[in-house]
Amino acid sequence: MSSTQPKNFSRVARRPGGEAWSMPSIQPVKPGPGQESVWDYPRPPRLEAVRKRLRVVFNGVTVADTTAGFRVLETSHPPVYYIPPGDILKGTLEPAPGSSFCEWKGRAVYWDVVVWEKRAKQAGWSYPKPSTAFIALADHVAFYASRVDACYVDDERVVPQPGDFYGGWITADVVGPFKGEPGTAGW
């Protein structure tokens, strides 16, 4: 194995000027009863309405609480949940610097979550003008579970998706492995 070969990748061919690498051999966890595998989620991602209760807590205050959210499902990612702006406590979001671009949803803007003197920088994001397929997400906010005190789906406290980019929420009803874990950069 070459010392430059990415972890979990296998060499498939040599070509002039370098080596080609195949995708890693991923071993999805088999879902149990009532579970979903993120490896069964589609690409491009799918948008679904969620009637489960979604809550976000920061600095001891529930800053978002809804039963009218959405989730985005994408291969290898735990669901990303979006909360309608009317179900977010007024005055707790402030525009944050920066933006990013998703090939599926469009340009995202970021939000700091602020409760009294405490601030979680870029703890949320939204799509002011999403692509046509995701128009229902306009101005809904997704939150990084790793940057606030806690996020819940119904009464289950979520585990943040590994890494610091994707922002998925892991619950007992979803199995991986998940993008963001060590060694998954090439997925």
ChimeraX commands (.cxc) that place a marker at each C-alpha (Angstrom):
marker #1 position 0.00,0.00,0.00 radius 0.5
marker #1 position 1.34,3.43,-0.92 radius 0.5
marker #1 position 1.98,5.78,1.99 radius 0.5
marker #1 position -0.16,8.37,0.18 radius 0.5
marker #1 position -3.14,6.04,-0.27 radius 0.5
marker #1 position -6.20,7.36,1.57 radius 0.5
marker #1 position -7.27,5.25,4.54 radius 0.5
marker #1 position -9.93,2.62,3.66 radius 0.5
marker #1 position -9.34,3.02,-0.09 radius 0.5
marker #1 position -8.02,0.32,-2.36 radius 0.5
marker #1 position -5.84,0.82,-5.40 radius 0.5
marker #1 position -7.65,-0.09,-8.63 radius 0.5
marker #1 position -5.34,0.95,-11.44 radius 0.5
marker #1 position -2.11,2.70,-12.26 radius 0.5
marker #1 position -2.18,5.42,-14.84 radius 0.5
marker #1 position 0.58,7.66,-16.21 radius 0.5
marker #1 position 1.46,10.27,-13.66 radius 0.5
marker #1 position -0.22,8.64,-10.69 radius 0.5
marker #1 position -2.52,6.04,-9.22 radius 0.5
marker #1 position -6.31,5.86,-9.32 radius 0.5
marker #1 position -8.24,4.96,-6.21 radius 0.5
marker #1 position -11.59,3.26,-5.84 radius 0.5
marker #1 position -14.24,4.28,-3.37 radius 0.5
marker #1 position -13.74,2.76,0.07 radius 0.5
marker #1 position -15.33,-0.53,0.91 radius 0.5
marker #1 position -18.01,0.78,3.23 radius 0.5
marker #1 position -19.80,-1.64,5.49 radius 0.5
marker #1 position -23.20,-0.12,6.27 radius 0.5
marker #1 position -24.73,-1.06,9.60 radius 0.5
marker #1 position -27.80,-3.22,9.06 radius 0.5
marker #1 position -30.83,-1.34,10.38 radius 0.5
marker #1 position -32.92,-2.98,13.06 radius 0.5
marker #1 position -36.69,-2.72,13.44 radius 0.5
marker #1 position -37.82,0.91,13.17 radius 0.5
marker #1 position -34.38,2.10,12.00 radius 0.5
marker #1 position -33.18,3.66,8.75 radius 0.5
marker #1 position -29.76,3.29,7.18 radius 0.5
marker #1 position -28.22,6.49,5.85 radius 0.5
marker #1 position -26.95,4.30,3.00 radius 0.5
marker #1 position -30.54,3.92,1.82 radius 0.5
marker #1 position -30.98,7.71,1.60 radius 0.5
marker #1 position -30.88,9.16,-1.94 radius 0.5
marker #1 position -28.43,11.30,-3.84 radius 0.5
marker #1 position -29.47,13.93,-4.78 radius 0.5
marker #1 position -31.02,14.43,-1.36 radius 0.5
marker #1 position -34.73,14.27,-0.58 radius 0.5
marker #1 position -36.80,16.76,1.43 radius 0.5
marker #1 position -39.47,15.44,3.81 radius 0.5
marker #1 position -41.91,17.09,6.18 radius 0.5
marker #1 position -41.43,16.07,9.82 radius 0.5
marker #1 position -44.23,16.02,12.36 radius 0.5
marker #1 position -42.02,14.92,15.23 radius 0.5
marker #1 position -41.23,17.60,17.78 radius 0.5
marker #1 position -37.89,19.30,17.09 radius 0.5
marker #1 position -36.28,21.42,19.82 radius 0.5
marker #1 position -33.07,23.39,20.18 radius 0.5
marker #1 position -31.81,24.55,23.60 radius 0.5
marker #1 position -29.08,27.13,24.16 radius 0.5
marker #1 position -27.94,28.75,27.40 radius 0.5
marker #1 position -30.83,27.05,29.20 radius 0.5
marker #1 position -33.48,28.51,26.86 radius 0.5
marker #1 position -35.51,26.68,24.23 radius 0.5
marker #1 position -34.72,28.79,21.17 radius 0.5
marker #1 position -36.61,26.64,18.65 radius 0.5
marker #1 position -39.57,24.31,19.07 radius 0.5
marker #1 position -41.72,22.93,16.23 radius 0.5
marker #1 position -43.84,20.06,14.97 radius 0.5
marker #1 position -43.79,21.56,11.45 radius 0.5
marker #1 position -40.18,21.01,10.44 radius 0.5
marker #1 position -38.45,19.42,7.50 radius 0.5
marker #1 position -35.59,16.98,7.19 radius 0.5
marker #1 position -33.14,16.54,4.33 radius 0.5
marker #1 position -31.98,12.98,3.69 radius 0.5
marker #1 position -28.77,12.39,1.76 radius 0.5
marker #1 position -26.66,9.26,1.28 radius 0.5
marker #1 position -24.18,8.72,4.13 radius 0.5
marker #1 position -25.52,11.62,6.24 radius 0.5
marker #1 position -27.80,11.59,9.25 radius 0.5
marker #1 position -30.90,13.76,8.69 radius 0.5
marker #1 position -30.52,17.53,8.79 radius 0.5
marker #1 position -33.57,19.13,10.39 radius 0.5
marker #1 position -34.94,22.57,9.45 radius 0.5
marker #1 position -37.20,24.66,11.69 radius 0.5
marker #1 position -39.62,27.29,10.37 radius 0.5
marker #1 position -38.73,30.87,11.31 radius 0.5
marker #1 position -42.04,31.38,13.18 radius 0.5
marker #1 position -41.06,28.59,15.61 radius 0.5
marker #1 position -37.74,30.18,16.56 radius 0.5
marker #1 position -37.67,32.46,19.60 radius 0.5
marker #1 position -37.51,36.05,18.36 radius 0.5
marker #1 position -34.26,37.86,19.05 radius 0.5
marker #1 position -32.14,34.72,19.41 radius 0.5
marker #1 position -30.68,34.70,15.88 radius 0.5
marker #1 position -28.22,37.28,14.56 radius 0.5
marker #1 position -26.69,37.22,11.08 radius 0.5
marker #1 position -23.19,35.75,11.08 radius 0.5
marker #1 position -20.39,36.36,8.58 radius 0.5
marker #1 position -19.84,33.96,5.72 radius 0.5
marker #1 position -21.86,31.82,3.37 radius 0.5
marker #1 position -21.51,28.50,1.61 radius 0.5
marker #1 position -22.94,26.84,-1.46 radius 0.5
marker #1 position -24.70,23.48,-1.70 radius 0.5
marker #1 position -25.01,22.02,-5.18 radius 0.5
marker #1 position -28.54,20.85,-4.32 radius 0.5
marker #1 position -30.02,23.58,-2.12 radius 0.5
marker #1 position -28.18,26.74,-3.15 radius 0.5
marker #1 position -26.44,29.49,-1.15 radius 0.5
marker #1 position -26.62,29.23,2.65 radius 0.5
marker #1 position -26.24,32.06,5.12 radius 0.5
marker #1 position -25.19,31.58,8.74 radius 0.5
marker #1 position -26.66,32.61,12.07 radius 0.5
marker #1 position -25.23,33.13,15.53 radius 0.5
marker #1 position -27.51,31.97,18.34 radius 0.5
marker #1 position -27.55,34.53,21.14 radius 0.5
marker #1 position -29.22,34.18,24.53 radius 0.5
marker #1 position -28.44,36.94,27.00 radius 0.5
marker #1 position -24.64,37.31,27.09 radius 0.5
marker #1 position -23.82,33.94,25.53 radius 0.5
marker #1 position -23.23,33.50,21.78 radius 0.5
marker #1 position -22.85,30.34,19.66 radius 0.5
marker #1 position -21.07,31.46,16.51 radius 0.5
marker #1 position -22.45,30.18,13.20 radius 0.5
marker #1 position -24.63,27.68,15.07 radius 0.5
marker #1 position -27.37,27.77,12.43 radius 0.5
marker #1 position -27.80,28.21,8.71 radius 0.5
marker #1 position -30.60,28.82,6.24 radius 0.5
marker #1 position -31.30,29.19,2.53 radius 0.5
marker #1 position -33.00,32.54,1.80 radius 0.5
marker #1 position -33.46,31.60,-1.88 radius 0.5
marker #1 position -33.14,27.82,-2.18 radius 0.5
marker #1 position -33.25,25.89,-5.43 radius 0.5
marker #1 position -36.66,24.96,-6.81 radius 0.5
marker #1 position -36.51,21.41,-5.41 radius 0.5
marker #1 position -35.95,22.80,-1.89 radius 0.5
marker #1 position -38.13,25.93,-2.04 radius 0.5
marker #1 position -40.07,24.75,1.05 radius 0.5
marker #1 position -36.87,25.35,3.09 radius 0.5
marker #1 position -36.83,29.09,2.38 radius 0.5
marker #1 position -35.76,30.84,5.61 radius 0.5
marker #1 position -36.08,27.67,7.71 radius 0.5
marker #1 position -33.06,27.28,10.01 radius 0.5
marker #1 position -30.95,24.19,10.64 radius 0.5
marker #1 position -28.83,24.06,13.79 radius 0.5
marker #1 position -25.50,22.38,14.51 radius 0.5
marker #1 position -26.20,20.18,17.54 radius 0.5
marker #1 position -22.50,20.48,18.44 radius 0.5
marker #1 position -22.72,24.28,18.86 radius 0.5
marker #1 position -25.77,24.55,21.12 radius 0.5
marker #1 position -26.54,22.93,24.47 radius 0.5
marker #1 position -28.89,20.28,23.11 radius 0.5
marker #1 position -31.17,19.32,20.21 radius 0.5
marker #1 position -34.07,16.90,20.44 radius 0.5
marker #1 position -36.22,14.85,18.10 radius 0.5
marker #1 position -39.35,14.20,20.14 radius 0.5
marker #1 position -37.79,13.62,23.58 radius 0.5
marker #1 position -34.58,12.00,22.35 radius 0.5
marker #1 position -31.44,14.08,22.70 radius 0.5
marker #1 position -29.53,13.87,19.43 radius 0.5
marker #1 position -25.86,13.14,18.91 radius 0.5
marker #1 position -24.15,15.63,16.56 radius 0.5
marker #1 position -22.91,14.29,13.23 radius 0.5
marker #1 position -19.14,13.81,13.49 radius 0.5
marker #1 position -16.99,16.57,12.07 radius 0.5
marker #1 position -17.84,20.22,11.90 radius 0.5
marker #1 position -19.42,20.68,8.48 radius 0.5
marker #1 position -22.61,18.76,7.75 radius 0.5
marker #1 position -24.77,19.30,10.83 radius 0.5
marker #1 position -26.85,16.11,10.84 radius 0.5
marker #1 position -28.66,14.89,13.94 radius 0.5
marker #1 position -28.10,11.26,14.95 radius 0.5
marker #1 position -30.90,9.48,16.80 radius 0.5
marker #1 position -31.45,5.85,17.75 radius 0.5
marker #1 position -33.55,5.30,14.62 radius 0.5
marker #1 position -30.74,5.98,12.14 radius 0.5
marker #1 position -27.59,3.91,11.53 radius 0.5
marker #1 position -24.36,4.59,9.61 radius 0.5
marker #1 position -21.45,4.73,9.30 radius 0.5
marker #1 position -21.82,8.48,8.92 radius 0.5
marker #1 position -19.91,10.94,6.74 radius 0.5
marker #1 position -17.74,13.11,8.96 radius 0.5
marker #1 position -16.20,10.32,10.99 radius 0.5
marker #1 position -12.41,9.93,10.76 radius 0.5
marker #1 position -11.40,8.46,7.40 radius 0.5
marker #1 position -14.55,9.57,5.54 radius 0.5
marker #1 position -13.22,12.65,3.75 radius 0.5
marker #1 position -13.20,10.84,0.40 radius 0.5
marker #1 position -16.77,9.50,0.54 radius 0.5
marker link #1:1,2 radius 0.2
marker link #1:2,3 radius 0.2
marker link #1:3,4 radius 0.2
marker link #1:4,5 radius 0.2
marker link #1:5,6 radius 0.2
marker link #1:6,7 radius 0.2
marker link #1:7,8 radius 0.2
marker link #1:8,9 radius 0.2
marker link #1:9,10 radius 0.2
marker link #1:10,11 radius 0.2
marker link #1:11,12 radius 0.2
marker link #1:12,13 radius 0.2
marker link #1:13,14 radius 0.2
marker link #1:14,15 radius 0.2
marker link #1:15,16 radius 0.2
marker link #1:16,17 radius 0.2
marker link #1:17,18 radius 0.2
marker link #1:18,19 radius 0.2
marker link #1:19,20 radius 0.2
marker link #1:20,21 radius 0.2
marker link #1:21,22 radius 0.2
marker link #1:22,23 radius 0.2
marker link #1:23,24 radius 0.2
marker link #1:24,25 radius 0.2
marker link #1:25,26 radius 0.2
marker link #1:26,27 radius 0.2
marker link #1:27,28 radius 0.2
marker link #1:28,29 radius 0.2
marker link #1:29,30 radius 0.2
marker link #1:30,31 radius 0.2
marker link #1:31,32 radius 0.2
marker link #1:32,33 radius 0.2
marker link #1:33,34 radius 0.2
marker link #1:34,35 radius 0.2
marker link #1:35,36 radius 0.2
marker link #1:36,37 radius 0.2
marker link #1:37,38 radius 0.2
marker link #1:38,39 radius 0.2
marker link #1:39,40 radius 0.2
marker link #1:40,41 radius 0.2
marker link #1:41,42 radius 0.2
marker link #1:42,43 radius 0.2
marker link #1:43,44 radius 0.2
marker link #1:44,45 radius 0.2
marker link #1:45,46 radius 0.2
marker link #1:46,47 radius 0.2
marker link #1:47,48 radius 0.2
marker link #1:48,49 radius 0.2
marker link #1:49,50 radius 0.2
marker link #1:50,51 radius 0.2
marker link #1:51,52 radius 0.2
marker link #1:52,53 radius 0.2
marker link #1:53,54 radius 0.2
marker link #1:54,55 radius 0.2
marker link #1:55,56 radius 0.2
marker link #1:56,57 radius 0.2
marker link #1:57,58 radius 0.2
marker link #1:58,59 radius 0.2
marker link #1:59,60 radius 0.2
marker link #1:60,61 radius 0.2
marker link #1:61,62 radius 0.2
marker link #1:62,63 radius 0.2
marker link #1:63,64 radius 0.2
marker link #1:64,65 radius 0.2
marker link #1:65,66 radius 0.2
marker link #1:66,67 radius 0.2
marker link #1:67,68 radius 0.2
marker link #1:68,69 radius 0.2
marker link #1:69,70 radius 0.2
marker link #1:70,71 radius 0.2
marker link #1:71,72 radius 0.2
marker link #1:72,73 radius 0.2
marker link #1:73,74 radius 0.2
marker link #1:74,75 radius 0.2
marker link #1:75,76 radius 0.2
marker link #1:76,77 radius 0.2
marker link #1:77,78 radius 0.2
marker link #1:78,79 radius 0.2
marker link #1:79,80 radius 0.2
marker link #1:80,81 radius 0.2
marker link #1:81,82 radius 0.2
marker link #1:82,83 radius 0.2
marker link #1:83,84 radius 0.2
marker link #1:84,85 radius 0.2
marker link #1:85,86 radius 0.2
marker link #1:86,87 radius 0.2
marker link #1:87,88 radius 0.2
marker link #1:88,89 radius 0.2
marker link #1:89,90 radius 0.2
marker link #1:90,91 radius 0.2
marker link #1:91,92 radius 0.2
marker link #1:92,93 radius 0.2
marker link #1:93,94 radius 0.2
marker link #1:94,95 radius 0.2
marker link #1:95,96 radius 0.2
marker link #1:96,97 radius 0.2
marker link #1:97,98 radius 0.2
marker link #1:98,99 radius 0.2
marker link #1:99,100 radius 0.2
marker link #1:100,101 radius 0.2
marker link #1:101,102 radius 0.2
marker link #1:102,103 radius 0.2
marker link #1:103,104 radius 0.2
marker link #1:104,105 radius 0.2
marker link #1:105,106 radius 0.2
marker link #1:106,107 radius 0.2
marker link #1:107,108 radius 0.2
marker link #1:108,109 radius 0.2
marker link #1:109,110 radius 0.2
marker link #1:110,111 radius 0.2
marker link #1:111,112 radius 0.2
marker link #1:112,113 radius 0.2
marker link #1:113,114 radius 0.2
marker link #1:114,115 radius 0.2
marker link #1:115,116 radius 0.2
marker link #1:116,117 radius 0.2
marker link #1:117,118 radius 0.2
marker link #1:118,119 radius 0.2
marker link #1:119,120 radius 0.2
marker link #1:120,121 radius 0.2
marker link #1:121,122 radius 0.2
marker link #1:122,123 radius 0.2
marker link #1:123,124 radius 0.2
marker link #1:124,125 radius 0.2
marker link #1:125,126 radius 0.2
marker link #1:126,127 radius 0.2
marker link #1:127,128 radius 0.2
marker link #1:128,129 radius 0.2
marker link #1:129,130 radius 0.2
marker link #1:130,131 radius 0.2
marker link #1:131,132 radius 0.2
marker link #1:132,133 radius 0.2
marker link #1:133,134 radius 0.2
marker link #1:134,135 radius 0.2
marker link #1:135,136 radius 0.2
marker link #1:136,137 radius 0.2
marker link #1:137,138 radius 0.2
marker link #1:138,139 radius 0.2
marker link #1:139,140 radius 0.2
marker link #1:140,141 radius 0.2
marker link #1:141,142 radius 0.2
marker link #1:142,143 radius 0.2
marker link #1:143,144 radius 0.2
marker link #1:144,145 radius 0.2
marker link #1:145,146 radius 0.2
marker link #1:146,147 radius 0.2
marker link #1:147,148 radius 0.2
marker link #1:148,149 radius 0.2
marker link #1:149,150 radius 0.2
marker link #1:150,151 radius 0.2
marker link #1:151,152 radius 0.2
marker link #1:152,153 radius 0.2
marker link #1:153,154 radius 0.2
marker link #1:154,155 radius 0.2
marker link #1:155,156 radius 0.2
marker link #1:156,157 radius 0.2
marker link #1:157,158 radius 0.2
marker link #1:158,159 radius 0.2
marker link #1:159,160 radius 0.2
marker link #1:160,161 radius 0.2
marker link #1:161,162 radius 0.2
marker link #1:162,163 radius 0.2
marker link #1:163,164 radius 0.2
marker link #1:164,165 radius 0.2
marker link #1:165,166 radius 0.2
marker link #1:166,167 radius 0.2
marker link #1:167,168 radius 0.2
marker link #1:168,169 radius 0.2
marker link #1:169,170 radius 0.2
marker link #1:170,171 radius 0.2
marker link #1:171,172 radius 0.2
marker link #1:172,173 radius 0.2
marker link #1:173,174 radius 0.2
marker link #1:174,175 radius 0.2
marker link #1:175,176 radius 0.2
marker link #1:176,177 radius 0.2
marker link #1:177,178 radius 0.2
marker link #1:178,179 radius 0.2
marker link #1:179,180 radius 0.2
marker link #1:180,181 radius 0.2
marker link #1:181,182 radius 0.2
marker link #1:182,183 radius 0.2
marker link #1:183,184 radius 0.2
marker link #1:184,185 radius 0.2
marker link #1:185,186 radius 0.2
marker link #1:186,187 radius 0.2
view
